[in-house]
């Protein structure tokens, strides 16, 4: 997949044969986004055209209203990998900054979609708006399409198994509440975070439960504090793990929350490796235990429940 990171880098001659373009924030690549990409691929295949995703490197609110900007569900790298895996040909991922925010909706369509990308079909979610002060909507896109020779399509809301509209906001709320099962339904895959394994306090190894501790910059949205059953992705192989998110209230109640994964039936050194942690089920919240023995009893129970739930 080709990645283009600025409007200036768009060369109209590269898209002279015409493109199918999907525009949106695409935070999380949930089922609604996947529906848009599926329609994009389908339309492009019929017309023999290039698929283009136009999106932003940062959430627009990070510039427009930083205090209201939500935590991202995925990092830039995670989103690019997901677009590539979805079979997208070109991703235009630009910074949403003062210059971009000032572009009028009509100019974005005529100068960028038509002038630079030679769009023949444009797809976006029903709730997406574009252009200065969000003046552009589906009605404007259709009207401009009729004028400039492209068709426009608004993809309706997708609902999850609980008959709730799927959205980035709903997915984020589920994760921040620890409801990884609801997040999985909306994403169509387990929610995941990624980071480097760093040295911890080694307490887990001392008590027979060595954990891989994520440190540094963690990609993806970490769910609410608690204990989870899930997996760790190691060199392309998914291994069952019992996962702790929190500050270890029994020993270090004042420390910063962290992600630790106890990989079942595994004893290799992971320090320095970058791993992905995937969440499947929430087992319980974080609890302070009066001593090591009751903690060990609960940890053994957590591992047994993880084995039961994930068939390990």
N, C-alpha and C positions, 0 to 999 in steps of 0.2 A: 504493500500500500504506500502510495506517495503522500507525504505530509507537507503542507504548505502553511507557513506561519505568519504571513502578512498579506494584505491586499496588494501591496506593491509587487509581491513575488508572483502574482497571478498573471500568466501570459495567455491572452485570448487565443493565440494561434495553437496552443496546446489543446484547446477544447473546441476547435472549429467544427468538428463533426457533431457537436451537440451533447448535452449532458442531462441526466436526471439528478436533481438536487434535493436533499433533505436538509432542512434548517431547524435548529433548536439547541437547547443547552445540553441535553443528553446526559444529565447527571445520574449515574447509576446504571444506565442501559437496562432499565426495567422492561417488563413485558409490553408496555405502551410504546417505548422506544423501539423495541424489537419488531413490533407490528409496523412501525414506520419504515424501518430498514428492509423488512420483508417486501413491503409494497414497492420500495425504491428498487430493489433488485429485480422484482417482477416486471416493472415498467421498463427498466433499462434493458432487460433481456429481450423483450418484445421489439424494442426500437433499435437494438444493437448499439446502445449508447453507454457512456462512462457513468458510473455511479459516484456521486460527490456528496459528502457530508460537510455542511458548513456549521461550525460550532465555535465555542469560545474556550480559550485556555483557562480563564477564570470565570467565576460566577458574575454576571452583570452587577449584582448587588454589592460585590466587593468594591466597585467603583461608585455606583449610584448611592448606596446607603450601607456603608460597611457595618454599622451597628446591627443591621437586620440581616446581614449575609449569613446564610446557613452553612454548617459544616458540609464539605463535599462528601458524597458517598464514595467517590472513586478519585484517585489521583489522575493527573494528565496522562501518565504512562499507562495506567490501567485502562483508561478510556480508549487510548490509541490501540492498545492490544485487542480490546474488544471489537473495535471497528474493523481491524484487520481480520480478526477471526470470523466476523460476519460477512466477509467477502467484499468489503468496500474498496473501490479503486483509489479514490483520492479523499483525503481528509483535509479540509481547510480549517485550521484551528488558530484563530487570531486572538489577540488580547482585546478585551473589552475595556477601552480607556476613553479619555476625553475626546480624542479624534473620532473613534468609532461611534461613540454615543451621540455625536453631533450630526451623523449622517441622516438626512430625512428618509422616511420610509420609501418614498417613490424613487429617490436617488439610489438607495440600496438595490432596489429591483432593477432599475434601468442600467446603472453603472456596473454593478457587481454581478447580479444573477444573469442579466442579459448581455451586458457589454463584455464582461470578462469570462464568464463561465458558459455563455451560449446555452443557457438553460432551455430545455424543451418541455420539461415537466418538473414541477416543484411540489414537494410534499412537506407538510409540517403538522404538528399536533393541533387539536382543536383549540387549545388554550394559549398557544404561543403568539406573542406579539413581537414586532420588529420595528426598527427605525427610531428616530429621535422621539423621546417621550413615549415610546411604545405605540406610535400612531398607526402602525401597519397591522392589519388583521387579515383573516381569510377573505373577507369581502373585497378589500383593496387588492389583495394578491390576485384574485380571480379577474377583477376589472383590468388590472394592468396586464395580466396574461392575455386577455382577449385583444388588447391593444398591441402587445409586443410579440405575439406569436408563440406563447407557451401555455400549457394547461396547468391548473393548480388543484391540489387535492388536500383536504383537511382530514386527517385520520382521527376517528372518534375515540373517546375514552375506552380503555380496556378495564374490565373488572376482574378482581381476583376471586378465589373460591368462596370468599365470605361476602360476595356481591358488593364489594367496595371499589370505587374507582382507583386504579393504580396510578400513582404519581411519585415523583421524587420526594415530595413532602411527606406523604404517607409512609413511604419506605423508611425515610429518616426517622420519623416519629416511632415506628415499630422498633428500630434498632436501638434508639435511645431509651426505650422502655424495656429492652432486653427480649423483645418478642421476635426472635430470629426465625421462628416458623412462619410468621406473617410476612417478614421481609423476604424469606425464601420464595413464598408464593408469588409475591409481586415482582421479584427479580427473575424468577424462573431458574434460579440457581442459588446455592448457599452464599450468604454474604461472606466476604473475605477481607482480611487485612494482610499487609505484607511488610516485612521489615528485616533488619539484620539481627542475628542472634548475638547477644552480648553476655558478658559475665554478670551474674547476679550475686546474691549473698551465699550461694551454694547450700542453703538450708535444705532445699528439696532433695539434693543428692545425699545429704547427711541422714535424712529420714527415709530414704528408699524411693523417693519420687523425684528424680532429676528432671528439671524442666528446661525447655528452650525459652529464654526470655527475649522478647523483642525490644530493641532499643533504637535510639536515633529517630529519624523521621519515619513514621509509620504511614503507609499508604492505605487508604480506605477508612471508613468510619467504624471505630471501635464500639461495640454494643455496650449497654449498661453493665456496671459491675455485677459479677456473678460467676457461677461455674457452669460450663457448657460442655456438651459432647459435640465432637466435630472431627476435623481431619487437619493434618499438616501435609502440605505438598512439598516433597523432597525429591529433587531431580526428576520431576515428572511423575513420581509415584505418590499416590495418596495413602497416607497412613492414619489410622484411627488415633485420636488423642482426646484426653480430658483437658479442658482449657479453663484457666482461671483469669478473670479480668477484675482487677482491684488492687488494693494496697496491703493485703494480708493482715487483716485486723487482729489476728492472734499474736503476731510477732512485731509487725511494723505498721501500726494503725495510722501513723502520721505521714507515711510516705506517699508519693505520687502513685496514682493508679497505673498498672502495667499489665501487659498481656504475657501469660506464661502457658506453655503447652507441654503436658506430659504425654509423650508419644508412647503408646502401648507397644510392648514387645520390641523395644528398640534401645540400643545402648551406645550408639556411635557419637563421636564428638561433632557438634554442630556449630561451635563458636565461629563467628565470622561469616557464616553462610546467610544468604538472603532466602527466607522461607515465606510461604503463604499459609495463613491459618484460616480455615473455613469453619463456620459455625452452623451446626445442624439443630441442636436442641438445648434449651435452657434447663439445667438441672435444679438450680436453687440460687438464692441470693447469697451474698457474702455474710458470714457469721463469725463472731469471735468465740473461740473455744477456750475453756479453762485448762490449758495445758496441752501437752503433746499427744497424750493417749487418745482423748476424745477426737482430736483433729485427725489422727491416723485412722480411727474407726470410720469417720466420715469420708476421708479421702479414698479409702478402700471401697466404700459404698458407691462413691462417685464413679470410680473406675469400673466397678461391676455394672452400674447402670449404663455407662457409656458402651460397654461391651454388648449389653442386651439391646440397646437402642440401635446400634450400628452393626450388629451381627459380627463382632470381632472375637 
